[in-house]
């Protein structure tokens, strides 16, 4: 008997916001159920280029939330035969390019952003675009962090990659100020955040944005009847990023944590997702 994919998707969606650290359960109520399934289907059909934008600036470096999940998605897309490309500004881009195929966007550059994105899209010809924990424009075209600080001078812009895309787009966030959150503009005012207005085709919310990547991979595992999640190793990715200067976005310290949480909390979530996969797939 084939698994009930929509039911499994909703189970995963609930797991991703079970702690409700920053009000994502409120946003989830306004999303059409099955967004994990729909997103996983988009990844599953890709054999061409997939752009994965990530990197939220903290002080003069980058935070751990976002790049860990982006690299996790990169690895599984390669395994499935697609051609993933990680997109960010420096210093993160230079760090990731030592191991992965990357495309650099300029930090603190506000001239002709739409034209630069159009040029990149024409060059890269993506089949799918994913944004995971990237700052999104507010109503004035500026970027703000969770503390309400204007961080525009330290940001590279990825918004136009999604708004000008000729392919499906996925946005992943955990607070309301990330690319894609514009889909829920009518309810973001209930959160203590300077909201983003940039929209996407499919929005995924999670307590920690990295965790959404593991949720998508769990759903892909169920769809394909193979356990793609068992190889997830967020600690190894965290260690790689930490060695190159990453910081926790909440504490601003160089630790093996995600949004103030020990990496073991993310591992526990992956264990939950593995149980969902194993209940549906013979591993």
C-alpha positions, 0 to 999 in steps of 0.5 A, spaced: 500 500 500 502 506 497 503 511 503 499 517 504 504 523 501 499 529 503 498 526 510 506 525 511 507 532 509 503 535 514 506 530 519 513 533 517 510 540 517 508 539 524 515 537 526 518 543 523 514 548 528 513 544 534 517 548 538 514 554 536 520 558 537 519 565 533 511 564 532 512 559 526 506 555 528 501 562 527 504 562 520 503 555 518 496 556 519 495 560 513 499 556 509 496 551 504 497 544 507 502 540 503 507 545 502 513 540 504 510 535 499 510 540 493 517 543 494 519 536 495 516 534 488 519 540 485 526 538 487 525 531 485 523 533 478 530 537 477 535 534 473 538 541 471 541 547 475 538 548 482 540 555 485 540 555 492 541 562 495 543 562 503 547 567 508 544 571 513 550 576 515 551 577 523 556 582 524 562 581 519 561 574 518 555 569 517 550 565 521 550 558 521 543 557 520 541 557 513 548 554 510 548 548 513 541 546 510 543 549 504 549 544 503 544 539 505 540 540 500 546 541 495 548 534 497 542 530 496 540 534 489 547 532 487 545 525 489 539 525 485 543 528 478 541 535 479 546 541 478 546 545 484 549 552 485 550 555 492 549 563 491 551 568 497 556 574 498 562 574 501 565 572 506 560 565 506 561 564 498 569 564 499 568 559 504 563 554 501 567 555 494 572 551 497 568 545 497 562 546 492 560 550 486 558 557 488 556 563 484 558 570 488 553 576 489 556 582 491 555 585 498 553 592 499 551 593 492 545 597 490 546 599 483 542 595 477 540 589 482 534 587 477 539 587 471 544 583 475 539 578 477 537 578 470 544 577 467 545 571 472 539 568 471 540 568 463 547 565 464 545 560 469 538 557 466 535 555 473 530 549 473 529 551 480 531 556 485 531 555 493 532 561 498 534 558 505 534 563 511 536 569 506 534 576 508 528 579 504 527 586 502 522 590 507 517 595 504 523 600 503 527 595 500 532 595 506 534 588 510 533 588 517 535 582 522 531 579 528 533 585 533 531 590 528 537 593 526 538 595 519 543 590 516 543 592 508 550 595 508 552 588 509 547 584 505 548 581 498 541 581 494 538 575 492 531 577 492 530 579 484 533 572 483 526 569 485 521 575 483 524 575 476 525 567 475 522 563 470 522 557 474 519 555 480 521 558 487 521 556 494 523 560 500 525 558 507 524 562 513 524 562 521 522 569 523 518 573 518 524 577 515 526 572 510 525 572 502 519 568 501 515 571 507 511 576 503 507 570 501 504 571 508 504 579 509 497 580 512 499 576 518 507 578 519 504 584 523 503 579 529 510 577 529 516 582 533 519 583 526 521 587 521 517 583 515 520 581 508 515 583 502 519 578 497 514 572 495 516 565 492 511 560 489 512 555 495 514 558 502 516 553 508 516 555 515 520 552 520 523 553 528 530 553 525 531 554 517 536 549 517 531 544 519 526 545 513 532 542 509 531 535 513 524 536 512 524 536 504 529 530 504 525 526 509 519 527 504 523 526 498 525 519 501 518 517 502 516 519 495 522 515 492 522 509 497 529 510 499 532 513 505 536 519 503 536 522 510 540 517 513 546 520 511 545 527 513 550 530 518 549 537 520 555 536 525 560 535 520 557 541 516 557 546 522 564 544 524 566 546 517 563 553 517 565 554 524 572 553 522 571 558 517 568 563 522 561 562 522 557 565 528 550 563 531 545 568 529 542 569 536 548 568 541 553 571 535 558 566 538 563 561 534 559 555 536 556 549 534 549 551 535 543 553 530 539 559 533 542 558 540 540 551 540 545 545 541 547 541 534 544 535 538 537 539 538 537 538 530 540 531 530 534 529 535 529 533 530 532 528 524 531 522 528 524 524 528 524 525 521 527 518 520 522 515 524 517 518 519 521 515 513 522 508 516 515 508 517 513 509 510 520 506 507 523 499 507 530 501 509 
